[in-house]
Amino acid sequence: MTTSPLMYLQTEGYEAIVEAYALHPTSREVCLLSISGQPDAIKALRACLSIGIAVTLTPRQRPQWPKEAETFFTVIQKRMPSGAQAVLWLPQHGTTVGVQHDTRAFVIDRRPNLATMPPSFVHILDRVLPCPILPLWGPQLWEAAVAHQWIRPLDTYNCSAWEFTPKTDEVIAWIHHHLKNHTLPIPAETPTNVA
């Protein structure tokens, strides 16, 4: 079994270990970032990112910090027994609380290189769309979302992540078409006992 080399987020004089990240494939903006290191290094790296000073993700990637950094992320910090600090910047639109009706959303899974539908996909779709989404529809909806590019994979390290752009009318039209043609499963009604 081989292990991948450690990845670092670096700027002049400071570095932290990167545990996971997701970058937008075209803008190279950070969508999710999990790092650990000395508290001073974490503060310095966040400051560099937020004011536009270049930082490097080894090997040679230059991520961009989103312009609305304070509102874009939920920040989770933890002090480790060694004195180091672990920080996770999670997109608010990827959290249970942050997913809102008819807005873009992020589907995140801790497993890297996930090729199948992530378990949170149906829940997120149900929050974004104005119609109920049955869990039974998940696999077919996932395939349609990938085929129609409603969902776009992000560039990731040590996780899997996608950005879902709500094309509400298209998704609802797809559901309506497949319900009308009986190609989406509908759970059978459970008979009730009549006394």
Contact map, one row per residue, 1 for C-alpha under 8 A:
111000000000000000000000000000000000000000000000000000000000000000000000000000000000000000000000000000000000000000000000000000000000000000000000000000000000000000000000000000000000000000000000000
111100000000000000000000000000000000000000000000000000000000000000000000000000000000000000000000000000000000000000000000000000000000000000000000000000000000000000000000000000000000000000000000000
111110000000000000000000000000000000000000000000000000000000000000000000000000000000000000000000000000000000000000000000000000000000000000000000000000000000000000000000000000000000000000000000000
011111000000000000000000000000000000000000000000000000000000000000000000000000000000000000000000000000000000000000000000000000000000000000000000000000000000000000000000000000000000000000000000000
001111100000000000000000000000000000000000000000000000000000000000000000000000000000000000000000000000000000000000000000000000000000000000000000000000000000000000000000000000000000000000000000000
000111110000000011000000000000000000000000000000000000000000000000000000000000000000000000000000000000000000000000000000000000000000000000000000000000000000000000000000000000000000000000000000000
000011111000000011100000000000000000000000000000000000001110000000000000000000000000000000000000000000000000000000000000000000000000000000000000000000000000000000000000000000000000000000000000000
000001111100001111000000000000000000000000000000000000011100000000000000000000000000000000000000000000000000000000000000000000000000000000000000000000000000000000000000000000000000000000000000000
000000111110001111000000000000000010000000001000000000111100000000000000000000000000000000000000000000000000000000000000000000000000000000000000000000000000000000000000000000000000000000000000000
000000011111111100000000000000000000000000001000000000111100000000000000000000000000000000000000000000000000000000000000000000000000000000000000000000000000000000000000000000000000000000000000000
000000001111111000000000000000000000000000001001000001110000000000000000000000000000000000000000000000000000000000000000000000000000000000000000000000000000000000000000000000000000000000000000000
000000000111110000000000000000000000000000000000000000000000000000000000000000000000000000000000000000000000000000000000000000000000000000000000000000000000000000000000000000000000000000000000000
000000000111111000000000000000000000000000000000000000000000000000000000000000000000000000000000000000000000000000000000000000000000000000000000000000000000000000000000000000000000000000000000000
000000000111111100000000000000000000000010011000000000000000000000000000000000000000000000000000000000000000000000000000000000000000000000000000000000000000000000000000000000000000000000000000000
000000011110111110000000000000000000100011001000000000000000000000000000000000000000000000000000000000000000000000000000000000000000000000000000000000000000000000000000000000000000000000000000000
000000011100011111000000000000000011110011000000000000000000000000000000000000000000000000000000000000000000000000000000000000000000000000000000000000000000000000000000000000000000000000000000000
000001111000001111100000000000000011100000000000000000000000000000000000000000000000000000000000000000000000000000000000000000000000000000000000000000000000000000000000000000000000000000000000000
000001111000000111111000000000001111000000000000000000000000000000000000000000000000000000000000000000000000000000000000000000000000000000000000000000000000000000000000000000000000000000000000000
000000100000000011111000000000001111000000000000000000000000000000000000000000000000000000000000000000000000000000000000000000000000000000000000000000000000110000000000000000000000000000000000000
000000000000000001111100000000011110000000000000000000000000000000000000000000000000000000000000000000000000000000000000000000000000000000000000000000000001111000000000000000000000000000000000000
000000000000000001111110000001111100000000000000000000000000000000000000000000000000000000000000000000000000000000000000000000000000000000000000000000000001111000000000000000000000000000000000000
000000000000000000011111000001111000000000000000000000000000000000000000000000000000000000000000000000000000000000000000000000000000000000000000000000000111101110000000000000000000000000000000000
000000000000000000001111100111110000000000000000000000000000001000000000000000000000000000000000000000000000000000000000000000000000000000000000000000000111000000000000000000000000000000000000000
000000000000000000000111111111100000000000000000000000000000000000000000000000000000000000000000000000000000000000000000000000000000000000000000000000000110000000000000000000000000000000000000000
000000000000000000000011111100000000000000000000000000000000000000000000000000000000000000000000000000000000000000000000000000000000000000000000000000001110000000000000000000000000000000000000000
000000000000000000000001111100000000000000000000000000000000000000000000000000000000000000000000000000000000000000000000000000000000000000000000000000000000000000000000000000000000000000000000000
000000000000000000000001111110000000000000000000000000000000000100000000000000000000000000000000000000000000000000000000000000000000000000000000000000000000000000000000000000000000000000000000000
000000000000000000000011111111000000000000000000000000000000011100000000000000000000000000000000000000000000000000000000000000000000000000000000000000000000000000000000000000000000000000000000000
000000000000000000000011001111100000000000000000000000000000001111000000000000000000000000000000000000000000000000000000000000000000000000000000000000000000000000000000000000000000000000000000000
000000000000000000001111000111111000000000000000000000000000001111000000000000000000000000000000000000000000000000000000000000000000000000000000000000000000000000000000000000000000000000000000000
000000000000000000001111000011111000000000000000000000000000000001000000000000000000000001100000000000000000000000000000000000000000000000000000000000000000000000000000000000000000000000000000000
000000000000000000011110000001111100000000000000000000000000000000000000000000000000000111100000000000000000000000000000000000000000000000000000000000000000000000000000000000000000000000000000000
000000000000000001111100000001111110000000000000000000000000000000000000000000000000000111000000000000000000000000000000000000000000000000000000000000000000000000000000000000000000000000000000000
000000000000000001111000000000011111000000000000000000000000000000000000000000000000011110000000000000000000000000000000000000000000000000000000000000000000000000000000000000000000000000000000000
000000001000000111110000000000001111100001000000000000000000000000000000000000000000011100000000000000000000000000000000000000000000000000000000000000000000000000000000000000000000000000000000000
000000000000000111100000000000000111110001000000000000000000000000000000000000000001111000000000000000000000000000000000000000000000000000000000000000000000000000000000000000000000000000000000000
000000000000001110000000000000000011111011000000000000000000000000000000000000000001110000000000000000000000000000000000000000000000000000000000000000000000000000000000000000000000000000000000000
000000000000000100000000000000000001111111000000000000000000000000000000000000000011100000000000000000000000000000000000000000000000000000000000000000000000000000000000000000000000000000000000000
000000000000000000000000000000000000111111100000000000000000000000000000000000000001100000000000000000000000000000000000000000000000000000000000000000000000000000000000000000000000000000000000000
000000000000000000000000000000000000011111110000000000000000000000000000000000000000000000000000000000000000000000000000000000000000000000000000000000000000000000000000000000000000000000000000000
000000000000011100000000000000000000111111111000000000000000000000000000000000000000000000000000000000000000000000000000000000000000000000000000000000000000000000000000000000000000000000000000000
000000000000001100000000000000000011111111111100000000000000000000000000000000000000101000000000000000000000000000000000000000000000000000000000000000000000000000000000000000000000000000000000000
000000000000000000000000000000000000001111111110000000000000000000000000000000000000000000000000000000000000000000000000000000000000000000000000000000000000000000000000000000000000000000000000000
000000000000010000000000000000000000000111111111000000000000000000000000000000000000000000000000000000000000000000000000000000000000000000000000000000000000000000000000000000000000000000000000000
000000001110011000000000000000000000000011111111100000100000000000000000000000000000000000000000000000000000000000000000000000000000000000000000000000000000000000000000000000000000000000000000000
000000000000000000000000000000000000000001111111110000000000000000000000000000000000000000000000000000000000000000000000000000000000000000000000000000000000000000000000000000000000000000000000000
000000000000000000000000000000000000000000111111111000000000000000000000000000000000000000000000000000000000000000000000000000000000000000000000000000000000000000000000000000000000000000000000000
000000000010000000000000000000000000000000011111111111100000000000000000000000000000000000000000000000000000000000000000000000000000000000000000000000000000000000000000000000000000000000000000000
000000000000000000000000000000000000000000001111111111100000000110000000000000000000000000000000000000000000000000000000000000000000000000000000000000000000000000000000000000000000000000000000000
000000000000000000000000000000000000000000000111111110000000000011101000000000000000000000000000000000000000000000000000000000000000000000000000000000000000000000000000000000000000000000000000000
000000000000000000000000000000000000000000000011111110000000000000000000000000000000000000000000000000000000000000000000000000000000000000000000000000000000000000000000000000000000000000000000000
000000000000000000000000000000000000000000000001111111000000000110000000000000000000000000000000000000000000000000000000000000000000000000000000000000000000000000000000000000000000000000000000000
000000000000000000000000000000000000000000000001111111100000000000000000000000000000000000000000000000000000000000000000000000000000000000000000000000000000000000000000000000000000000000000000000
000000000010000000000000000000000000000000000001100111110000010000000000000000000000000000000000000000000000000000000000000000000000000000000000000000000000000000000000000000000000000000000000000
000000001110000000000000000000000000000000001001100011111000011000000000000000000000000000000000000000000000000000000000000000000000000000000000000000000000000000000000000000000000000000000000000
000000011110000000000000000000000000000000000000000001111111111000000000000000000000000000000000000000000000000000000000000000000000000000000000000000000000000000000000000000000000000000000000000
000000111100000000000000000000000000000000000000000000111111111000000000000000000000000000000000000000000000000000000000000000000000000000000000000000000000000000000000000000000000000000000000000
000000111100000000000000000000000000000000000000000000011111100000000000000000000000000000000000000000000000000000000000000000000000000000000000000000000000000000000000000000000000000000000000000
000000100000000000000000000000000000000000000000000000011111100000000000000000000000000000000000000000000000000000000000000000000000000000000000000000000000000000000000000000000000000000000000000
000000000000000000000000000000000000000000000000000000011111110000000000000000000000000000000000000000000000000000000000000000000000000000000000000000000000000000000000000000000000000000000000000
000000000000000000000000000000000000000000000000000000011111111000000000000000000000000000000000000000000000000000000000000000000000000000000000000000000000000000000000000000000000000000000000000
000000000000000000000000000100000000000000000000000001111001111100000000000000000000000000000000000000000000000000000000000000000000000000000000000000000000000000000000000000000000000000000000000
000000000000000000000010000111000000000000000000000000111000111110000000000000000000000000000000000000000000000000000000000000000000000000000000000000000000000000000000000000000000000000000000000
000000000000000000000000001111000000000000000000100100000000011111000000000000000000000000000000000000000000000000000000000000000000000000000000000000000000000000000000000000000000000000000000000
000000000000000000000000000011000000000000000000110100000000001111101000000000000000000000000000000000000000000000000000000000000000000000000000000000000000000000000000000000000000000000000000000
000000000000000000000000000011100000000000000000010000000000000111111001000000000000000000000000000000000000000000000000000000000000000000000000000000000000000000000000000000000000000000000000000
000000000000000000000000000000000000000000000000010000000000000011111000000000000000000000000000000000000000000000000000000000000000000000000000000000000000000000000000000000000000000000000000000
000000000000000000000000000000000000000000000000000000000000000001111111000000000000000000000000000000000000000000000000000000000000000000000000000000000000000000000000000000000000000000000000000
000000000000000000000000000000000000000000000000010000000000000011111111100000000000000000000000000000000000000000000000000000000000000000000000000000000000000000000000000000000000000000000000000
000000000000000000000000000000000000000000000000000000000000000000011111100000000000000000000000000000000000000000000000000000000000000000000000000000000000000000000000000000000000000000000000000
000000000000000000000000000000000000000000000000000000000000000000011111110000000000000000010000000000000000000000000000000000000000000000000000000000000000000000000000000000000000000000000000000
000000000000000000000000000000000000000000000000000000000000000001011111110000000000000000111000000000000000000000000000000000000000000000000000000000000000000000000000000000000000000000000000000
000000000000000000000000000000000000000000000000000000000000000000001111111000000000000011110000000000000000000000000000000000000000000000000000000000000000000000000000000000000000000000000000000
000000000000000000000000000000000000000000000000000000000000000000000011111100000000000011110000000000000000000000000000000000000000000000000000000000000000000000000000000000000000000000000000000
000000000000000000000000000000000000000000000000000000000000000000000000111110000000001111000000000000000000000000000000000000000000000000000000000000000000000000000000000000000000000000000000000
000000000000000000000000000000000000000000000000000000000000000000000000011111000000001111000000000000000000000000000000000000000000000000000000000000000000000000000000000000000000000000000000000
000000000000000000000000000000000000000000000000000000000000000000000000001111100000111100000000000000000000000000000000000000000000000000000000000000000000000000000000000000000000000000000000000
000000000000000000000000000000000000000000000000000000000000000000000000000111110000111000000000000000000000000000000000000000000000000000000000000000000000000000000000000000000000000000000000000
000000000000000000000000000000000000000000000000000000000000000000000000000011111011110000000000000000000000000000000000000000000000000000000000000000000000000000000000000000000000000000000000000
000000000000000000000000000000000000000000000000000000000000000000000000000001111111110000000000000000000000000000000000000000000000000000000000000000000000000000000000000000000000000000000000000
000000000000000000000000000000000000000000000000000000000000000000000000000000111111000000000000000000000000000000000000000000000000000000000000000000000000000000000000000000000000000000000000000
000000000000000000000000000000000000000000000000000000000000000000000000000000011111000000000000000000000000000000000000000000000000000000000000000000000000000000000000000000000000000000000000000
000000000000000000000000000000000000010000000000000000000000000000000000000000111111100000000000000000000000000000000000000000000000000000000000000000000000000000000000000000000000000000000000000
000000000000000000000000000000000001111000000000000000000000000000000000000000111111110000000000000000000000000000000000000000000000000000000000000000000000000000000000000000000000000000000000000
000000000000000000000000000000000001111001000000000000000000000000000000000011110011111000000000000000000000000000000000000000000000000000000000000000000000000000000000000000000000000000000000000
000000000000000000000000000000000111100000000000000000000000000000000000000011110001111100000000000000000000000000000000000000000000000000000000000000000000000000000000000000000000000000000000000
000000000000000000000000000000000111000001000000000000000000000000000000001111000000111110000000000000000000000000000000000000000000000000000000000000000000000000000000000000000000000000000000000
000000000000000000000000000000011110000000000000000000000000000000000000001110000000011111000000000000000000000000000000000000000000000000000000000000000000000000000000000000000000000000000000000
000000000000000000000000000000011100000000000000000000000000000000000000111100000000001111100000000000000000000000000000000000000000000000000000000000000000000000000000000000000000000000000000000
000000000000000000000000000000111000000000000000000000000000000000000000111100000000000111110110000000000000000000000000000000000000000000000000000000000000000000000000000000000000000000000000000
000000000000000000000000000000110000000000000000000000000000000000000001110000000000000011111110000000000100000000000000000000000000000000000000000000000000000000000000000000000000000000000000000
000000000000000000000000000000000000000000000000000000000000000000000011110000000000000001111110111000000000000000000000000000000000000000000000000000000000000000000000000000000000000000000000000
000000000000000000000000000000000000000000000000000000000000000000000001000000000000000000111110011100011100000000000000000000000000000000000000000000000000000000000000000000000000000000000000000
000000000000000000000000000000000000000000000000000000000000000000000000000000000000000001111111011000001111000000000000000000000000000000000000000000000000000000000000000000000000000000000000000
000000000000000000000000000000000000000000000000000000000000000000000000000000000000000001111111111000000000000000000000000000000000000000000000000000000000000000000000000000000000000000000000000
000000000000000000000000000000000000000000000000000000000000000000000000000000000000000000000111111000000000000000000000000100000000000000000000000000000000000000000000000000000000000000000000000
000000000000000000000000000000000000000000000000000000000000000000000000000000000000000000010011111000000000000000000000000000000000000000000000000000000000000000000000000000000000000000000000000
000000000000000000000000000000000000000000000000000000000000000000000000000000000000000000011111111100000000000000000000000000000000000000000000000000000000000000000000000000000000000000000000000
000000000000000000000000000000000000000000000000000000000000000000000000000000000000000000011111111110101000000000000000000100110000000000000000000000000000000000000000000000000000000000000000000
000000000000000000000000000000000000000000000000000000000000000000000000000000000000000000001000011111101000000000000000000000110000000000000000000000000000000000000000000000000000000000000000000
000000000000000000000000000000000000000000000000000000000000000000000000000000000000000000000000001111100000000000000000000000111100000000000000000000000000000000000000000000000000000000000000000
000000000000000000000000000000000000000000000000000000000000000000000000000000000000000000000000000111110000000000000000000000011100000000000000000000000000000000000101000000000000000000000000000
000000000000000000000000000000000000000000000000000000000000000000000000000000000000000000000000001111111000000000000000000000010000000000000000000000000000000000001100000000000000000000000000000
000000000000000000000000000000000000000000000000000000000000000000000000000000000000000000001000000001111100000000000000000000010000000000000000000000000000000000111100000000000000000000000000000
000000000000000000000000000000000000000000000000000000000000000000000000000000000000000000001100001100111110000000000000000100010000000000000000000000000000000000111000000000000000000000000000000
000000000000000000000000000000000000000000000000000000000000000000000000000000000000000000101100000000011111000000000000000000000000000000000000000000000000000011110000000000000000000000000000000
000000000000000000000000000000000000000000000000000000000000000000000000000000000000000000000100000000001111100000000101100100000000000000000000000000000000000011110000000000000000000000000000000
000000000000000000000000000000000000000000000000000000000000000000000000000000000000000000000100000000000111110000000101000000000000000000000000000000000000001111000000000000000000000000000000000
000000000000000000000000000000000000000000000000000000000000000000000000000000000000000000000000000000000011111101000100000000000000000000000000000000000000001110000000000000000000000000000000000
000000000000000000000000000000000000000000000000000000000000000000000000000000000000000000000000000000000001111100000000000000000000000000000000000000000000011100000000000000000000000000000000000
000000000000000000000000000000000000000000000000000000000000000000000000000000000000000000000000000000000000111111000000000000000000000000000000000000000000011100000000000000000000000000000000000
000000000000000000000000000000000000000000000000000000000000000000000000000000000000000000000000000000000000111111000000000000000000000000000000000000000001111100000000000000000000000000000000000
000000000000000000000000000000000000000000000000000000000000000000000000000000000000000000000000000000000000001111100000000000000000000000000000000000000000001100000000000000000000000000000000000
000000000000000000000000000000000000000000000000000000000000000000000000000000000000000000000000000000000000101111111100000000000000000000000000000000000000000100000000000000000000000000000000000
000000000000000000000000000000000000000000000000000000000000000000000000000000000000000000000000000000000000000011111000000000000000000000000000000000000000000000000000000000000000000000000000000
000000000000000000000000000000000000000000000000000000000000000000000000000000000000000000000000000000000000000001111100000000000000000000000000000000000000000000000000000000000000000000000000000
000000000000000000000000000000000000000000000000000000000000000000000000000000000000000000000000000000000000000001111110100000000000000001100100000000000000000000000000000000000000000000000000000
000000000000000000000000000000000000000000000000000000000000000000000000000000000000000000000000000000000011100001011111100000000000000000000000000000000000000000000000000000000000000000000000000
000000000000000000000000000000000000000000000000000000000000000000000000000000000000000000000000000000000000000000001111110000000000000000000000000000000000000000000000000000000000000000000000000
000000000000000000000000000000000000000000000000000000000000000000000000000000000000000000000000000000000011000000000111111100000000000000000000000000000000000000000000000000000000000000000000000
000000000000000000000000000000000000000000000000000000000000000000000000000000000000000000000000000000000010000000001111111110000000000001000100000000000000000000000000000000000000000000000000000
000000000000000000000000000000000000000000000000000000000000000000000000000000000000000000000000000000000000000000000011111111000000111001000000000000000000000000000000000000000000000000000000000
000000000000000000000000000000000000000000000000000000000000000000000000000000000000000000000000000000000000000000000001111111100000000000000000000000000000000000000000000000000000000000000000000
000000000000000000000000000000000000000000000000000000000000000000000000000000000000000000000001001000001010000000000001111111110000000000000000000000000000000000000000000000000000000000000000000
000000000000000000000000000000000000000000000000000000000000000000000000000000000000000000000000000000000000000000000000111111111000100000000000000000000000000000000000000000000000000000000000000
000000000000000000000000000000000000000000000000000000000000000000000000000000000000000000000000000000000000000000000000011111111111100000000000000000000000000000000000000000000000000000000000000
000000000000000000000000000000000000000000000000000000000000000000000000000000000000000000000000001110000000000000000000001111111100000000000000000000000000000000000000000000000000000000000000000
000000000000000000000000000000000000000000000000000000000000000000000000000000000000000000000000001111111000000000000000000111111100000000000000000000000000000000000100000000000000000000000000000
000000000000000000000000000000000000000000000000000000000000000000000000000000000000000000000000000011000000000000000000000011111111000000000000000000000000000000000101000000000000000000000000000
000000000000000000000000000000000000000000000000000000000000000000000000000000000000000000000000000011000000000000000000000001111111000000000000000000000000000000000000000000000000000000000000000
000000000000000000000000000000000000000000000000000000000000000000000000000000000000000000000000000000000000000000000000000001001111100000000000000000000000000000000000000100000000000000000000000
000000000000000000000000000000000000000000000000000000000000000000000000000000000000000000000000000000000000000000000000000001001111110000000000000000000000000000000000000000000000000000000000000
000000000000000000000000000000000000000000000000000000000000000000000000000000000000000000000000000000000000000000000000010011000011111010000000000000000000000000000000000000000000000000000000000
000000000000000000000000000000000000000000000000000000000000000000000000000000000000000000000000000000000000000000000000010000000001111111000000000000000000000000000000000000000000000000000000000
000000000000000000000000000000000000000000000000000000000000000000000000000000000000000000000000000000000000000000000000010000000000111111000000000000000000000000000000000000000000000000000000000
000000000000000000000000000000000000000000000000000000000000000000000000000000000000000000000000000000000000000000000000000000000000011111100000000000000000000000000000000000000000000011000000000
000000000000000000000000000000000000000000000000000000000000000000000000000000000000000000000000000000000000000000000000000000000000111111111000000000000000000000000000000000000000000110000000000
000000000000000000000000000000000000000000000000000000000000000000000000000000000000000000000000000000000000000000001000110000000000011111111100000000000000000000000000000000000000000000000000000
000000000000000000000000000000000000000000000000000000000000000000000000000000000000000000000000000000000000000000001000000000000000000111111110000000000000000000000000000000000000000000000000000
000000000000000000000000000000000000000000000000000000000000000000000000000000000000000000000000000000000000000000000000000000000000000011111111000000000000000000000000000000000000000100000000000
000000000000000000000000000000000000000000000000000000000000000000000000000000000000000000000000000000000000000000000000000000000000000011111111100000000000000000000000000000000000000000000000000
000000000000000000000000000000000000000000000000000000000000000000000000000000000000000000000000000000000000000000001000100000000000000001111111110000000000000000000000000000000000000000000000000
000000000000000000000000000000000000000000000000000000000000000000000000000000000000000000000000000000000000000000000000000000000000000000111111111000000000000000000000000000000000000000000000000
000000000000000000000000000000000000000000000000000000000000000000000000000000000000000000000000000000000000000000000000000000000000000000011111111100000000000000000000000000000000000000000000000
000000000000000000000000000000000000000000000000000000000000000000000000000000000000000000000000000000000000000000000000000000000000000000001111111111100000000000000000000000000000000000000000000
000000000000000000000000000000000000000000000000000000000000000000000000000000000000000000000000000000000000000000000000000000000000000000000111111111110000000000000000000000000000000000000000000
000000000000000000000000000000000000000000000000000000000000000000000000000000000000000000000000000000000000000000000000000000000000000000000011111111000000000000000000000000000000000000000000000
000000000000000000000000000000000000000000000000000000000000000000000000000000000000000000000000000000000000000000000000000000000000000000000001111111100000000000000000000000000000000000000000000
000000000000000000000000000000000000000000000000000000000000000000000000000000000000000000000000000000000000000000000000000000000000000000000000111111110000000000000000000000000000000000000000000
000000000000000000000000000000000000000000000000000000000000000000000000000000000000000000000000000000000000000000000000000000000000000000000000111111110000000000011110000000000000000000000000000
000000000000000000000000000000000000000000000000000000000000000000000000000000000000000000000000000000000000000000000000000000000000000000000000110111111000000001111000000000000000000000000000000
000000000000000000000000000000000000000000000000000000000000000000000000000000000000000000000000000000000000000000000000000000000000000000000000010011111100000001110000000000000000000000000000000
000000000000000000000000100000000000000000000000000000000000000000000000000000000000000000000000000000000000000000000000000000000000000000000000000000111110000011100000000000000000000000000000000
000000000000000000000111100000000000000000000000000000000000000000000000000000000000000000000000000000000000000000000000000000000000000000000000000000011111000111100000000000000000000000000000000
000000000000000000000111100000000000000000000000000000000000000000000000000000000000000000000000000000000000000000000000000000000000000000000000000000001111100010000000000000000000000000000000000
000000000000000000011110000000000000000000000000000000000000000000000000000000000000000000000000000000000000000100000000000000000000000000000000000000000111111110000000000000000000000000000000000
000000000000000000111100000000000000000000000000000000000000000000000000000000000000000000000000000000000000000100000000000000000000000000000000000000000011111100000000000000000000000000000000000
000000000000000000111000000000000000000000000000000000000000000000000000000000000000000000000000000000000000011100000000000000000000000000000000000000000001111100000000000000000000000000000000000
000000000000000000011100000000000000000000000000000000000000000000000000000000000000000000000000000000000001111110000000000000000000000000000000000000000001111110000000000000000000000000000000000
000000000000000000000100000000000000000000000000000000000000000000000000000000000000000000000000000000000001111111000000000000000000000000000000000000000101111111000000000000000000000000000000000
000000000000000000000100000000000000000000000000000000000000000000000000000000000000000000000000000000000111100000000000000000000000000000000000000000001111001111100000000000000000000000000000000
000000000000000000000000000000000000000000000000000000000000000000000000000000000000000000000000000000000111000000000000000000000000000000000000000000111100000111110000000000000000000000000000000
000000000000000000000000000000000000000000000000000000000000000000000000000000000000000000000000000000011110000000000000000000000000000000000000000000111100000011111000000000000000000000000000000
000000000000000000000000000000000000000000000000000000000000000000000000000000000000000000000000000000011110000000000000000000000000000000000000000001110000000001111100000000000000000000000000000
000000000000000000000000000000000000000000000000000000000000000000000000000000000000000000000000000000111000000000000000000000000000000000000000000001100000000000111110000000000000000000000000000
000000000000000000000000000000000000000000000000000000000000000000000000000000000000000000000000000001110000000000000000000000011000000000000000000001000000000000011111000000000000000000000000000
000000000000000000000000000000000000000000000000000000000000000000000000000000000000000000000000000000000000000000000000000000000000000000000000000001000000000000001111111000000000000000000000000
000000000000000000000000000000000000000000000000000000000000000000000000000000000000000000000000000001000000000000000000000000001000000000000000000000000000000000000111111100000000000000000000000
000000000000000000000000000000000000000000000000000000000000000000000000000000000000000000000000000000000000000000000000000000000000000000000000000000000000000000000011111110000000000000000000000
000000000000000000000000000000000000000000000000000000000000000000000000000000000000000000000000000000000000000000000000000000000000000000000000000000000000000000000011111111000000000000000000000
000000000000000000000000000000000000000000000000000000000000000000000000000000000000000000000000000000000000000000000000000000000000000000000000000000000000000000000011111111100000000000000000000
000000000000000000000000000000000000000000000000000000000000000000000000000000000000000000000000000000000000000000000000000000000010000000000000000000000000000000000001111111110000000000000000000
000000000000000000000000000000000000000000000000000000000000000000000000000000000000000000000000000000000000000000000000000000000000000000000000000000000000000000000000111111111000000000000000000
000000000000000000000000000000000000000000000000000000000000000000000000000000000000000000000000000000000000000000000000000000000000000000000000000000000000000000000000011111111100000000000000000
000000000000000000000000000000000000000000000000000000000000000000000000000000000000000000000000000000000000000000000000000000000000000000000000000000000000000000000000001111111110000100000000000
000000000000000000000000000000000000000000000000000000000000000000000000000000000000000000000000000000000000000000000000000000000000000000000000000000000000000000000000000111111111000000000000000
000000000000000000000000000000000000000000000000000000000000000000000000000000000000000000000000000000000000000000000000000000000000000000000000000000000000000000000000000011111111100000000000000
000000000000000000000000000000000000000000000000000000000000000000000000000000000000000000000000000000000000000000000000000000000000000000000000000000000000000000000000000001111111111100000000000
000000000000000000000000000000000000000000000000000000000000000000000000000000000000000000000000000000000000000000000000000000000000000000000000000000000000000000000000000000111111111110000000000
000000000000000000000000000000000000000000000000000000000000000000000000000000000000000000000000000000000000000000000000000000000000000000000000000000000000000000000000000000011111111000000000000
000000000000000000000000000000000000000000000000000000000000000000000000000000000000000000000000000000000000000000000000000000000000000000000000000000000000000000000000000000001111111100000000000
000000000000000000000000000000000000000000000000000000000000000000000000000000000000000000000000000000000000000000000000000000000000000000000000000000000000000000000000000000000111111110000000000
000000000000000000000000000000000000000000000000000000000000000000000000000000000000000000000000000000000000000000000000000000000000000000000000000000000000000000000000000000000111111110000000000
000000000000000000000000000000000000000000000000000000000000000000000000000000000000000000000000000000000000000000000000000000000000000010010000000000000000000000000000000000100110111111000000000
000000000000000000000000000000000000000000000000000000000000000000000000000000000000000000000000000000000000000000000000000000000000000110000000000000000000000000000000000000000010011111100000000
000000000000000000000000000000000000000000000000000000000000000000000000000000000000000000000000000000000000000000000000000000000000000100000000000000000000000000000000000000000000000111110000000
000000000000000000000000000000000000000000000000000000000000000000000000000000000000000000000000000000000000000000000000000000000000000000000000000000000000000000000000000000000000000011111000000
000000000000000000000000000000000000000000000000000000000000000000000000000000000000000000000000000000000000000000000000000000000000000000000000000000000000000000000000000000000000000001111100000
000000000000000000000000000000000000000000000000000000000000000000000000000000000000000000000000000000000000000000000000000000000000000000000000000000000000000000000000000000000000000000111110000
000000000000000000000000000000000000000000000000000000000000000000000000000000000000000000000000000000000000000000000000000000000000000000000000000000000000000000000000000000000000000000011111000
000000000000000000000000000000000000000000000000000000000000000000000000000000000000000000000000000000000000000000000000000000000000000000000000000000000000000000000000000000000000000000001111100
000000000000000000000000000000000000000000000000000000000000000000000000000000000000000000000000000000000000000000000000000000000000000000000000000000000000000000000000000000000000000000000111110
000000000000000000000000000000000000000000000000000000000000000000000000000000000000000000000000000000000000000000000000000000000000000000000000000000000000000000000000000000000000000000000011111
000000000000000000000000000000000000000000000000000000000000000000000000000000000000000000000000000000000000000000000000000000000000000000000000000000000000000000000000000000000000000000000001111
000000000000000000000000000000000000000000000000000000000000000000000000000000000000000000000000000000000000000000000000000000000000000000000000000000000000000000000000000000000000000000000000111
